[in-house]
């Protein structure tokens, strides 16, 4: 039987499609670049950040740094008053310069031993507890009123609410050493209403609550011995009532705020035109000086017993 031979089949022809003439391949689209934030938005964010940092810095200044400043001021006042007491020249009646040391307040239960200055406005109470004008000095006949801060600048009256009836308060003036016994502690929306007057009475006033004051915390104590001789009384101050800010400090705060704004504009201009090291070296010391003075002028705008 003859074998059947199958002839080889031709391979199928592959048709290659030619690219139409004139047609160019389209490049893949590039991703769109990210949109840059608007310049106004950037400026607003930076301004809000700067204001936030200033606010945090002021809180730190008023609660921490001011305490160091207070301690140094108290040392100077104590040395001055001690010299006057030894020479017998400590003031005992008007006229007394605002800010002059007039007494040493000693409250053993609270660990307070501070020099009292004349005057009770917000600027004066930066240095220590202040004697309110219109009232006699401690130990003299009548009601003597001392105001003190509770949260800032050393906070000498921070724990005034811990006093109870019978606790002792000792005050040393140019007329001698006087011991008072606490007989009343209360909170008042009317400032410092004094109870029935003894022969000589001492009233301590601060703010309440501690951080957001809306009323006054008042401690009253009566003299346990014989009052000293009466003397002329200094006139009351315009901004000397409890919880009163110093109205005259607003101008200074405004001027120092303007100085800080001008420095920020100059620093921004110099940042793009000079080596940044020059801007840092020249701007930082000026910024520290301006911010410090700004804080010192803003602090009196707070209530005087805060």
Secondary structure in CASP SS format (residue, H / E / C, confidence):
PFRMAT SS
TARGET T0000
AUTHOR 0000-0000-0000
METHOD secondary structure of the structure
MODEL  1
X C 1.00
X C 1.00
X C 1.00
X C 1.00
X C 1.00
X C 1.00
X C 1.00
X C 1.00
X C 1.00
X C 1.00
X C 1.00
X C 1.00
X C 1.00
X C 1.00
X C 1.00
X C 1.00
X C 1.00
X C 1.00
X C 1.00
X C 1.00
X C 1.00
X C 1.00
X C 1.00
X C 1.00
X C 1.00
X C 1.00
X C 1.00
X C 1.00
X C 1.00
X C 1.00
X C 1.00
X C 1.00
X C 1.00
X C 1.00
X C 1.00
X C 1.00
X C 1.00
X C 1.00
X H 1.00
X H 1.00
X H 1.00
X H 1.00
X H 1.00
X H 1.00
X H 1.00
X H 1.00
X H 1.00
X H 1.00
X H 1.00
X H 1.00
X H 1.00
X H 1.00
X H 1.00
X H 1.00
X H 1.00
X H 1.00
X H 1.00
X H 1.00
X H 1.00
X H 1.00
X H 1.00
X H 1.00
X H 1.00
X H 1.00
X H 1.00
X H 1.00
X H 1.00
X H 1.00
X H 1.00
X H 1.00
X H 1.00
X H 1.00
X H 1.00
X H 1.00
X H 1.00
X H 1.00
X H 1.00
X H 1.00
X H 1.00
X H 1.00
X H 1.00
X H 1.00
X H 1.00
X H 1.00
X H 1.00
X H 1.00
X H 1.00
X C 1.00
X C 1.00
X C 1.00
X C 1.00
X C 1.00
X C 1.00
X C 1.00
X C 1.00
X C 1.00
X C 1.00
X C 1.00
X C 1.00
X C 1.00
X E 1.00
X E 1.00
X E 1.00
X E 1.00
X E 1.00
X E 1.00
X E 1.00
X H 1.00
X H 1.00
X H 1.00
X C 1.00
X E 1.00
X E 1.00
X E 1.00
X E 1.00
X E 1.00
X E 1.00
X E 1.00
X C 1.00
X C 1.00
X C 1.00
X C 1.00
X C 1.00
X H 1.00
X H 1.00
X H 1.00
X C 1.00
X C 1.00
X C 1.00
X E 1.00
X E 1.00
X C 1.00
X C 1.00
X C 1.00
X C 1.00
X C 1.00
X C 1.00
X C 1.00
X C 1.00
X E 1.00
X C 1.00
X E 1.00
X E 1.00
X E 1.00
X E 1.00
X E 1.00
X E 1.00
X C 1.00
X C 1.00
X C 1.00
X C 1.00
X C 1.00
X C 1.00
X C 1.00
X C 1.00
X C 1.00
X C 1.00
X C 1.00
X C 1.00
X H 1.00
X H 1.00
X H 1.00
X C 1.00
X C 1.00
X C 1.00
X C 1.00
X C 1.00
X E 1.00
X E 1.00
X E 1.00
X E 1.00
X E 1.00
X E 1.00
X C 1.00
X C 1.00
X E 1.00
X E 1.00
X E 1.00
X E 1.00
X E 1.00
X E 1.00
X E 1.00
X E 1.00
X E 1.00
X E 1.00
X E 1.00
X E 1.00
X E 1.00
X C 1.00
X C 1.00
X C 1.00
X C 1.00
X C 1.00
X C 1.00
X C 1.00
X C 1.00
X C 1.00
X C 1.00
X C 1.00
X E 1.00
X E 1.00
X E 1.00
X E 1.00
X E 1.00
X E 1.00
X E 1.00
X E 1.00
X E 1.00
X C 1.00
X C 1.00
X C 1.00
X C 1.00
X C 1.00
X C 1.00
X E 1.00
X E 1.00
X E 1.00
X E 1.00
X E 1.00
X E 1.00
X E 1.00
X E 1.00
X E 1.00
X C 1.00
X C 1.00
X C 1.00
X C 1.00
X E 1.00
X C 1.00
X C 1.00
X C 1.00
X C 1.00
X C 1.00
X C 1.00
X C 1.00
X C 1.00
X C 1.00
X C 1.00
X C 1.00
X C 1.00
X C 1.00
X C 1.00
X C 1.00
X C 1.00
X C 1.00
X C 1.00
X C 1.00
X C 1.00
X H 1.00
X H 1.00
X H 1.00
X H 1.00
X H 1.00
X H 1.00
X H 1.00
X H 1.00
X H 1.00
X H 1.00
X H 1.00
X H 1.00
X H 1.00
X H 1.00
X H 1.00
X H 1.00
X H 1.00
X H 1.00
X H 1.00
X H 1.00
X H 1.00
X H 1.00
X H 1.00
X C 1.00
X C 1.00
X C 1.00
X C 1.00
X H 1.00
X H 1.00
X H 1.00
X H 1.00
X H 1.00
X H 1.00
X H 1.00
X H 1.00
X H 1.00
X H 1.00
X H 1.00
X H 1.00
X H 1.00
X H 1.00
X H 1.00
X H 1.00
X H 1.00
X H 1.00
X H 1.00
X H 1.00
X H 1.00
X H 1.00
X H 1.00
X H 1.00
X C 1.00
X C 1.00
X C 1.00
X C 1.00
X C 1.00
X C 1.00
X C 1.00
END
